[in-house]
Amino acid sequence: MGRFATGVTVLTVNGPGGRPLGMTASSLASVSLVPPLVSVCVDHQAVLHDAMLAAPIFVVNILESGQEALSRRFADRHEDRFEGVGYHRSPEGLVMLDGALAHLECDRFTSYPAGDHTIIIGRVIGGSTGEGRPLLYYRGGYGLRE
């Protein structure tokens, strides 16, 4: 799969007590236009896995090309991944990362176990877009390389 370039996202959800939780994911896919559905895949061992299945709503933050450090932060096992990270909350209280290229606000539509991951399908209920270029992941690194 290393030969397939993907965009990079950070999934965010409210955990217990409204605590923001997040993780880097490159598995975003469009599923349907009517209704608007997207899918993300979350490893069963991921810190975010159970919270994603418990929360009725989540956000897919599509990262901008200058946000490699942010992607790495949410991919690592930091105790508090949000410490020092700029974010704001939507009117519904969803966590949206500052500077992201786009935000997709999603209702959890359904989920399916698939090997060591769970495929989570979200119905897009809102969002926003910014200007810039997407952060890409290709052949084990960020950006396109020969």
Rosetta constraint file for C-alpha pairs under 8 A:
AtomPair CA 2 CA 138 HARMONIC 6.06 0.50
AtomPair CA 2 CA 139 HARMONIC 4.41 0.50
AtomPair CA 2 CA 140 HARMONIC 6.39 0.50
AtomPair CA 3 CA 138 HARMONIC 6.50 0.50
AtomPair CA 3 CA 139 HARMONIC 5.75 0.50
AtomPair CA 4 CA 138 HARMONIC 6.43 0.50
AtomPair CA 4 CA 139 HARMONIC 7.63 0.50
AtomPair CA 5 CA 136 HARMONIC 6.49 0.50
AtomPair CA 5 CA 137 HARMONIC 5.66 0.50
AtomPair CA 5 CA 138 HARMONIC 4.65 0.50
AtomPair CA 5 CA 139 HARMONIC 7.63 0.50
AtomPair CA 5 CA 144 HARMONIC 7.72 0.50
AtomPair CA 6 CA 26 HARMONIC 6.14 0.50
AtomPair CA 6 CA 27 HARMONIC 7.69 0.50
AtomPair CA 6 CA 136 HARMONIC 5.56 0.50
AtomPair CA 6 CA 137 HARMONIC 5.37 0.50
AtomPair CA 6 CA 138 HARMONIC 6.74 0.50
AtomPair CA 7 CA 26 HARMONIC 5.97 0.50
AtomPair CA 7 CA 28 HARMONIC 7.79 0.50
AtomPair CA 7 CA 62 HARMONIC 7.46 0.50
AtomPair CA 7 CA 63 HARMONIC 7.69 0.50
AtomPair CA 7 CA 134 HARMONIC 6.46 0.50
AtomPair CA 7 CA 135 HARMONIC 5.83 0.50
AtomPair CA 7 CA 136 HARMONIC 4.62 0.50
AtomPair CA 7 CA 137 HARMONIC 6.25 0.50
AtomPair CA 8 CA 24 HARMONIC 7.16 0.50
AtomPair CA 8 CA 25 HARMONIC 6.20 0.50
AtomPair CA 8 CA 26 HARMONIC 4.78 0.50
AtomPair CA 8 CA 62 HARMONIC 6.27 0.50
AtomPair CA 8 CA 63 HARMONIC 5.82 0.50
AtomPair CA 8 CA 71 HARMONIC 7.38 0.50
AtomPair CA 8 CA 134 HARMONIC 7.66 0.50
AtomPair CA 8 CA 135 HARMONIC 5.77 0.50
AtomPair CA 8 CA 136 HARMONIC 5.92 0.50
AtomPair CA 8 CA 137 HARMONIC 6.61 0.50
AtomPair CA 9 CA 24 HARMONIC 5.72 0.50
AtomPair CA 9 CA 25 HARMONIC 5.25 0.50
AtomPair CA 9 CA 26 HARMONIC 5.89 0.50
AtomPair CA 9 CA 28 HARMONIC 7.53 0.50
AtomPair CA 9 CA 60 HARMONIC 6.33 0.50
AtomPair CA 9 CA 61 HARMONIC 5.30 0.50
AtomPair CA 9 CA 62 HARMONIC 4.48 0.50
AtomPair CA 9 CA 63 HARMONIC 5.45 0.50
AtomPair CA 9 CA 71 HARMONIC 7.51 0.50
AtomPair CA 10 CA 22 HARMONIC 6.36 0.50
AtomPair CA 10 CA 23 HARMONIC 5.32 0.50
AtomPair CA 10 CA 24 HARMONIC 4.30 0.50
AtomPair CA 10 CA 25 HARMONIC 5.80 0.50
AtomPair CA 10 CA 60 HARMONIC 6.06 0.50
AtomPair CA 10 CA 61 HARMONIC 5.10 0.50
AtomPair CA 10 CA 62 HARMONIC 6.71 0.50
AtomPair CA 10 CA 63 HARMONIC 7.26 0.50
AtomPair CA 10 CA 71 HARMONIC 6.98 0.50
AtomPair CA 10 CA 74 HARMONIC 7.06 0.50
AtomPair CA 11 CA 22 HARMONIC 5.31 0.50
AtomPair CA 11 CA 23 HARMONIC 5.42 0.50
AtomPair CA 11 CA 24 HARMONIC 6.32 0.50
AtomPair CA 11 CA 25 HARMONIC 6.78 0.50
AtomPair CA 11 CA 58 HARMONIC 7.21 0.50
AtomPair CA 11 CA 59 HARMONIC 5.76 0.50
AtomPair CA 11 CA 60 HARMONIC 4.78 0.50
AtomPair CA 11 CA 61 HARMONIC 6.13 0.50
AtomPair CA 12 CA 20 HARMONIC 6.92 0.50
AtomPair CA 12 CA 21 HARMONIC 5.60 0.50
AtomPair CA 12 CA 22 HARMONIC 4.30 0.50
AtomPair CA 12 CA 23 HARMONIC 6.85 0.50
AtomPair CA 12 CA 58 HARMONIC 5.89 0.50
AtomPair CA 12 CA 59 HARMONIC 5.21 0.50
AtomPair CA 12 CA 60 HARMONIC 6.60 0.50
AtomPair CA 12 CA 61 HARMONIC 7.48 0.50
AtomPair CA 12 CA 94 HARMONIC 7.83 0.50
AtomPair CA 12 CA 95 HARMONIC 6.02 0.50
AtomPair CA 12 CA 96 HARMONIC 7.40 0.50
AtomPair CA 13 CA 20 HARMONIC 6.02 0.50
AtomPair CA 13 CA 21 HARMONIC 5.42 0.50
AtomPair CA 13 CA 22 HARMONIC 6.42 0.50
AtomPair CA 13 CA 51 HARMONIC 7.14 0.50
AtomPair CA 13 CA 52 HARMONIC 6.66 0.50
AtomPair CA 13 CA 55 HARMONIC 7.00 0.50
AtomPair CA 13 CA 57 HARMONIC 7.11 0.50
AtomPair CA 13 CA 58 HARMONIC 4.83 0.50
AtomPair CA 13 CA 59 HARMONIC 6.51 0.50
AtomPair CA 13 CA 94 HARMONIC 6.86 0.50
AtomPair CA 13 CA 95 HARMONIC 6.57 0.50
AtomPair CA 14 CA 18 HARMONIC 4.87 0.50
AtomPair CA 14 CA 19 HARMONIC 5.49 0.50
AtomPair CA 14 CA 20 HARMONIC 4.80 0.50
AtomPair CA 14 CA 21 HARMONIC 6.02 0.50
AtomPair CA 14 CA 51 HARMONIC 7.60 0.50
AtomPair CA 14 CA 55 HARMONIC 7.05 0.50
AtomPair CA 14 CA 58 HARMONIC 7.60 0.50
AtomPair CA 14 CA 94 HARMONIC 6.99 0.50
AtomPair CA 14 CA 95 HARMONIC 7.28 0.50
AtomPair CA 15 CA 19 HARMONIC 4.93 0.50
AtomPair CA 15 CA 20 HARMONIC 5.90 0.50
AtomPair CA 15 CA 21 HARMONIC 6.04 0.50
AtomPair CA 15 CA 51 HARMONIC 5.92 0.50
AtomPair CA 15 CA 55 HARMONIC 7.60 0.50
AtomPair CA 20 CA 82 HARMONIC 7.42 0.50
AtomPair CA 20 CA 95 HARMONIC 6.61 0.50
AtomPair CA 21 CA 48 HARMONIC 6.73 0.50
AtomPair CA 21 CA 81 HARMONIC 7.63 0.50
AtomPair CA 21 CA 82 HARMONIC 7.76 0.50
AtomPair CA 22 CA 48 HARMONIC 6.57 0.50
AtomPair CA 22 CA 74 HARMONIC 6.47 0.50
AtomPair CA 22 CA 81 HARMONIC 7.26 0.50
AtomPair CA 23 CA 48 HARMONIC 6.75 0.50
AtomPair CA 23 CA 74 HARMONIC 4.77 0.50
AtomPair CA 23 CA 75 HARMONIC 5.89 0.50
AtomPair CA 24 CA 71 HARMONIC 5.84 0.50
AtomPair CA 24 CA 72 HARMONIC 7.62 0.50
AtomPair CA 24 CA 74 HARMONIC 5.17 0.50
AtomPair CA 24 CA 75 HARMONIC 5.05 0.50
AtomPair CA 25 CA 40 HARMONIC 7.58 0.50
AtomPair CA 25 CA 41 HARMONIC 7.64 0.50
AtomPair CA 25 CA 42 HARMONIC 7.72 0.50
AtomPair CA 26 CA 137 HARMONIC 7.81 0.50
AtomPair CA 27 CA 39 HARMONIC 7.60 0.50
AtomPair CA 27 CA 40 HARMONIC 5.29 0.50
AtomPair CA 27 CA 41 HARMONIC 5.78 0.50
AtomPair CA 28 CA 38 HARMONIC 6.86 0.50
AtomPair CA 28 CA 39 HARMONIC 5.67 0.50
AtomPair CA 28 CA 40 HARMONIC 4.84 0.50
AtomPair CA 28 CA 41 HARMONIC 7.53 0.50
AtomPair CA 29 CA 38 HARMONIC 5.55 0.50
AtomPair CA 29 CA 39 HARMONIC 5.25 0.50
AtomPair CA 29 CA 40 HARMONIC 6.73 0.50
AtomPair CA 30 CA 37 HARMONIC 6.31 0.50
AtomPair CA 30 CA 38 HARMONIC 4.50 0.50
AtomPair CA 30 CA 39 HARMONIC 6.46 0.50
AtomPair CA 31 CA 36 HARMONIC 7.55 0.50
AtomPair CA 31 CA 37 HARMONIC 5.16 0.50
AtomPair CA 31 CA 38 HARMONIC 5.00 0.50
AtomPair CA 31 CA 39 HARMONIC 6.44 0.50
AtomPair CA 32 CA 36 HARMONIC 5.28 0.50
AtomPair CA 32 CA 37 HARMONIC 4.89 0.50
AtomPair CA 32 CA 38 HARMONIC 7.00 0.50
AtomPair CA 33 CA 37 HARMONIC 6.51 0.50
AtomPair CA 35 CA 123 HARMONIC 7.07 0.50
AtomPair CA 36 CA 123 HARMONIC 5.72 0.50
AtomPair CA 36 CA 124 HARMONIC 5.53 0.50
AtomPair CA 37 CA 121 HARMONIC 6.57 0.50
AtomPair CA 37 CA 122 HARMONIC 5.56 0.50
AtomPair CA 37 CA 123 HARMONIC 4.54 0.50
AtomPair CA 37 CA 124 HARMONIC 5.91 0.50
AtomPair CA 38 CA 121 HARMONIC 5.63 0.50
AtomPair CA 38 CA 122 HARMONIC 5.40 0.50
AtomPair CA 38 CA 123 HARMONIC 6.61 0.50
AtomPair CA 38 CA 124 HARMONIC 7.21 0.50
AtomPair CA 39 CA 119 HARMONIC 6.55 0.50
AtomPair CA 39 CA 120 HARMONIC 5.54 0.50
AtomPair CA 39 CA 121 HARMONIC 4.35 0.50
AtomPair CA 39 CA 122 HARMONIC 6.20 0.50
AtomPair CA 40 CA 119 HARMONIC 5.85 0.50
AtomPair CA 40 CA 120 HARMONIC 5.38 0.50
AtomPair CA 40 CA 121 HARMONIC 6.56 0.50
AtomPair CA 41 CA 117 HARMONIC 6.10 0.50
AtomPair CA 41 CA 118 HARMONIC 5.58 0.50
AtomPair CA 41 CA 119 HARMONIC 4.52 0.50
AtomPair CA 41 CA 120 HARMONIC 6.08 0.50
AtomPair CA 42 CA 46 HARMONIC 6.78 0.50
AtomPair CA 42 CA 48 HARMONIC 7.79 0.50
AtomPair CA 42 CA 49 HARMONIC 6.03 0.50
AtomPair CA 42 CA 117 HARMONIC 5.25 0.50
AtomPair CA 42 CA 118 HARMONIC 5.35 0.50
AtomPair CA 42 CA 119 HARMONIC 6.62 0.50
AtomPair CA 42 CA 120 HARMONIC 7.54 0.50
AtomPair CA 43 CA 49 HARMONIC 6.68 0.50
AtomPair CA 43 CA 116 HARMONIC 5.93 0.50
AtomPair CA 43 CA 117 HARMONIC 4.16 0.50
AtomPair CA 43 CA 118 HARMONIC 6.41 0.50
AtomPair CA 44 CA 49 HARMONIC 5.90 0.50
AtomPair CA 44 CA 116 HARMONIC 5.82 0.50
AtomPair CA 44 CA 117 HARMONIC 5.22 0.50
AtomPair CA 44 CA 118 HARMONIC 6.63 0.50
AtomPair CA 45 CA 49 HARMONIC 6.96 0.50
AtomPair CA 47 CA 51 HARMONIC 7.96 0.50
AtomPair CA 48 CA 52 HARMONIC 6.00 0.50
AtomPair CA 49 CA 53 HARMONIC 6.53 0.50
AtomPair CA 50 CA 54 HARMONIC 6.14 0.50
AtomPair CA 51 CA 55 HARMONIC 5.89 0.50
AtomPair CA 52 CA 58 HARMONIC 7.30 0.50
AtomPair CA 53 CA 108 HARMONIC 7.97 0.50
AtomPair CA 53 CA 111 HARMONIC 7.87 0.50
AtomPair CA 55 CA 108 HARMONIC 7.60 0.50
AtomPair CA 56 CA 107 HARMONIC 5.86 0.50
AtomPair CA 56 CA 108 HARMONIC 5.39 0.50
AtomPair CA 57 CA 94 HARMONIC 7.79 0.50
AtomPair CA 57 CA 105 HARMONIC 7.33 0.50
AtomPair CA 57 CA 106 HARMONIC 5.50 0.50
AtomPair CA 57 CA 107 HARMONIC 4.45 0.50
AtomPair CA 57 CA 108 HARMONIC 5.63 0.50
AtomPair CA 58 CA 94 HARMONIC 6.82 0.50
AtomPair CA 58 CA 105 HARMONIC 6.10 0.50
AtomPair CA 58 CA 106 HARMONIC 5.34 0.50
AtomPair CA 58 CA 107 HARMONIC 6.62 0.50
AtomPair CA 58 CA 108 HARMONIC 7.27 0.50
AtomPair CA 59 CA 94 HARMONIC 6.84 0.50
AtomPair CA 59 CA 95 HARMONIC 6.90 0.50
AtomPair CA 59 CA 96 HARMONIC 6.94 0.50
AtomPair CA 59 CA 103 HARMONIC 6.56 0.50
AtomPair CA 59 CA 104 HARMONIC 5.47 0.50
AtomPair CA 59 CA 105 HARMONIC 4.62 0.50
AtomPair CA 59 CA 106 HARMONIC 5.92 0.50
AtomPair CA 60 CA 103 HARMONIC 5.71 0.50
AtomPair CA 60 CA 104 HARMONIC 5.00 0.50
AtomPair CA 60 CA 105 HARMONIC 6.64 0.50
AtomPair CA 60 CA 106 HARMONIC 7.70 0.50
AtomPair CA 61 CA 96 HARMONIC 6.73 0.50
AtomPair CA 61 CA 97 HARMONIC 6.57 0.50
AtomPair CA 61 CA 100 HARMONIC 6.08 0.50
AtomPair CA 61 CA 101 HARMONIC 7.55 0.50
AtomPair CA 61 CA 102 HARMONIC 6.01 0.50
AtomPair CA 61 CA 103 HARMONIC 4.64 0.50
AtomPair CA 61 CA 104 HARMONIC 6.53 0.50
AtomPair CA 62 CA 100 HARMONIC 5.78 0.50
AtomPair CA 62 CA 101 HARMONIC 5.50 0.50
AtomPair CA 62 CA 102 HARMONIC 5.07 0.50
AtomPair CA 62 CA 103 HARMONIC 6.12 0.50
AtomPair CA 62 CA 104 HARMONIC 7.99 0.50
AtomPair CA 62 CA 134 HARMONIC 7.44 0.50
AtomPair CA 63 CA 67 HARMONIC 6.14 0.50
AtomPair CA 63 CA 71 HARMONIC 7.72 0.50
AtomPair CA 63 CA 99 HARMONIC 7.81 0.50
AtomPair CA 63 CA 100 HARMONIC 4.81 0.50
AtomPair CA 63 CA 101 HARMONIC 5.37 0.50
AtomPair CA 63 CA 102 HARMONIC 7.20 0.50
AtomPair CA 63 CA 134 HARMONIC 6.05 0.50
AtomPair CA 63 CA 135 HARMONIC 5.61 0.50
AtomPair CA 64 CA 99 HARMONIC 7.22 0.50
AtomPair CA 64 CA 100 HARMONIC 5.53 0.50
AtomPair CA 64 CA 101 HARMONIC 4.85 0.50
AtomPair CA 64 CA 132 HARMONIC 6.35 0.50
AtomPair CA 64 CA 133 HARMONIC 5.63 0.50
AtomPair CA 64 CA 134 HARMONIC 4.51 0.50
AtomPair CA 64 CA 135 HARMONIC 4.98 0.50
AtomPair CA 65 CA 132 HARMONIC 7.41 0.50
AtomPair CA 65 CA 133 HARMONIC 5.46 0.50
AtomPair CA 65 CA 134 HARMONIC 4.88 0.50
AtomPair CA 65 CA 135 HARMONIC 3.79 0.50
AtomPair CA 65 CA 136 HARMONIC 7.13 0.50
AtomPair CA 66 CA 135 HARMONIC 7.01 0.50
AtomPair CA 67 CA 71 HARMONIC 6.36 0.50
AtomPair CA 67 CA 100 HARMONIC 7.95 0.50
AtomPair CA 67 CA 135 HARMONIC 6.93 0.50
AtomPair CA 68 CA 72 HARMONIC 6.25 0.50
AtomPair CA 68 CA 135 HARMONIC 7.06 0.50
AtomPair CA 68 CA 142 HARMONIC 7.23 0.50
AtomPair CA 69 CA 73 HARMONIC 6.12 0.50
AtomPair CA 70 CA 74 HARMONIC 6.37 0.50
AtomPair CA 71 CA 75 HARMONIC 6.20 0.50
AtomPair CA 72 CA 76 HARMONIC 6.18 0.50
AtomPair CA 73 CA 77 HARMONIC 7.96 0.50
AtomPair CA 73 CA 78 HARMONIC 7.22 0.50
AtomPair CA 73 CA 81 HARMONIC 6.52 0.50
AtomPair CA 74 CA 78 HARMONIC 7.66 0.50
AtomPair CA 74 CA 81 HARMONIC 6.01 0.50
AtomPair CA 77 CA 81 HARMONIC 7.83 0.50
AtomPair CA 81 CA 85 HARMONIC 7.75 0.50
AtomPair CA 82 CA 86 HARMONIC 7.84 0.50
AtomPair CA 85 CA 97 HARMONIC 7.85 0.50
AtomPair CA 86 CA 97 HARMONIC 6.24 0.50
AtomPair CA 86 CA 98 HARMONIC 5.35 0.50
AtomPair CA 87 CA 95 HARMONIC 6.66 0.50
AtomPair CA 87 CA 96 HARMONIC 5.50 0.50
AtomPair CA 87 CA 97 HARMONIC 4.27 0.50
AtomPair CA 87 CA 98 HARMONIC 4.81 0.50
AtomPair CA 88 CA 95 HARMONIC 6.03 0.50
AtomPair CA 88 CA 96 HARMONIC 5.41 0.50
AtomPair CA 88 CA 97 HARMONIC 6.52 0.50
AtomPair CA 88 CA 98 HARMONIC 6.82 0.50
AtomPair CA 89 CA 93 HARMONIC 4.99 0.50
AtomPair CA 89 CA 94 HARMONIC 5.10 0.50
AtomPair CA 89 CA 95 HARMONIC 4.82 0.50
AtomPair CA 89 CA 96 HARMONIC 5.84 0.50
AtomPair CA 90 CA 94 HARMONIC 5.08 0.50
AtomPair CA 90 CA 95 HARMONIC 6.70 0.50
AtomPair CA 90 CA 96 HARMONIC 6.90 0.50
AtomPair CA 94 CA 105 HARMONIC 7.77 0.50
AtomPair CA 96 CA 103 HARMONIC 6.84 0.50
AtomPair CA 99 CA 130 HARMONIC 7.88 0.50
AtomPair CA 100 CA 130 HARMONIC 7.17 0.50
AtomPair CA 101 CA 129 HARMONIC 5.87 0.50
AtomPair CA 101 CA 130 HARMONIC 4.93 0.50
AtomPair CA 101 CA 131 HARMONIC 6.33 0.50
AtomPair CA 101 CA 132 HARMONIC 6.45 0.50
AtomPair CA 101 CA 133 HARMONIC 7.34 0.50
AtomPair CA 101 CA 134 HARMONIC 6.74 0.50
AtomPair CA 102 CA 127 HARMONIC 7.17 0.50
AtomPair CA 102 CA 128 HARMONIC 5.47 0.50
AtomPair CA 102 CA 129 HARMONIC 4.16 0.50
AtomPair CA 102 CA 130 HARMONIC 5.87 0.50
AtomPair CA 103 CA 127 HARMONIC 5.02 0.50
AtomPair CA 103 CA 128 HARMONIC 5.24 0.50
AtomPair CA 103 CA 129 HARMONIC 6.51 0.50
AtomPair CA 104 CA 124 HARMONIC 6.25 0.50
AtomPair CA 104 CA 125 HARMONIC 7.71 0.50
AtomPair CA 104 CA 126 HARMONIC 6.15 0.50
AtomPair CA 104 CA 127 HARMONIC 4.53 0.50
AtomPair CA 104 CA 128 HARMONIC 6.96 0.50
AtomPair CA 105 CA 124 HARMONIC 5.66 0.50
AtomPair CA 105 CA 125 HARMONIC 5.66 0.50
AtomPair CA 105 CA 126 HARMONIC 4.95 0.50
AtomPair CA 105 CA 127 HARMONIC 5.37 0.50
AtomPair CA 106 CA 122 HARMONIC 5.07 0.50
AtomPair CA 106 CA 123 HARMONIC 5.11 0.50
AtomPair CA 106 CA 124 HARMONIC 4.41 0.50
AtomPair CA 106 CA 125 HARMONIC 5.47 0.50
AtomPair CA 106 CA 126 HARMONIC 7.11 0.50
AtomPair CA 107 CA 122 HARMONIC 5.30 0.50
AtomPair CA 107 CA 123 HARMONIC 5.10 0.50
AtomPair CA 107 CA 124 HARMONIC 6.56 0.50
AtomPair CA 107 CA 125 HARMONIC 6.71 0.50
AtomPair CA 108 CA 120 HARMONIC 7.20 0.50
AtomPair CA 108 CA 121 HARMONIC 6.21 0.50
AtomPair CA 108 CA 122 HARMONIC 4.54 0.50
AtomPair CA 108 CA 123 HARMONIC 6.43 0.50
AtomPair CA 109 CA 120 HARMONIC 7.73 0.50
AtomPair CA 109 CA 121 HARMONIC 5.47 0.50
AtomPair CA 109 CA 122 HARMONIC 4.90 0.50
AtomPair CA 109 CA 123 HARMONIC 5.68 0.50
AtomPair CA 110 CA 120 HARMONIC 6.18 0.50
AtomPair CA 110 CA 121 HARMONIC 5.35 0.50
AtomPair CA 110 CA 122 HARMONIC 7.07 0.50
AtomPair CA 111 CA 118 HARMONIC 6.65 0.50
AtomPair CA 111 CA 119 HARMONIC 5.46 0.50
AtomPair CA 111 CA 120 HARMONIC 4.36 0.50
AtomPair CA 111 CA 121 HARMONIC 5.86 0.50
AtomPair CA 112 CA 118 HARMONIC 5.60 0.50
AtomPair CA 112 CA 119 HARMONIC 5.14 0.50
AtomPair CA 112 CA 120 HARMONIC 6.61 0.50
AtomPair CA 113 CA 117 HARMONIC 6.29 0.50
AtomPair CA 113 CA 118 HARMONIC 4.45 0.50
AtomPair CA 113 CA 119 HARMONIC 6.26 0.50
AtomPair CA 114 CA 118 HARMONIC 5.50 0.50
AtomPair CA 114 CA 119 HARMONIC 6.60 0.50
AtomPair CA 135 CA 142 HARMONIC 7.19 0.50
AtomPair CA 135 CA 143 HARMONIC 6.81 0.50
AtomPair CA 136 CA 142 HARMONIC 5.64 0.50
AtomPair CA 136 CA 143 HARMONIC 4.97 0.50
AtomPair CA 136 CA 144 HARMONIC 7.10 0.50
AtomPair CA 137 CA 141 HARMONIC 5.57 0.50
AtomPair CA 137 CA 142 HARMONIC 4.44 0.50
AtomPair CA 137 CA 143 HARMONIC 5.68 0.50
AtomPair CA 137 CA 144 HARMONIC 7.38 0.50
AtomPair CA 138 CA 142 HARMONIC 6.07 0.50
AtomPair CA 138 CA 143 HARMONIC 6.35 0.50
AtomPair CA 138 CA 144 HARMONIC 6.04 0.50
AtomPair CA 138 CA 145 HARMONIC 7.47 0.50
AtomPair CA 139 CA 145 HARMONIC 7.90 0.50
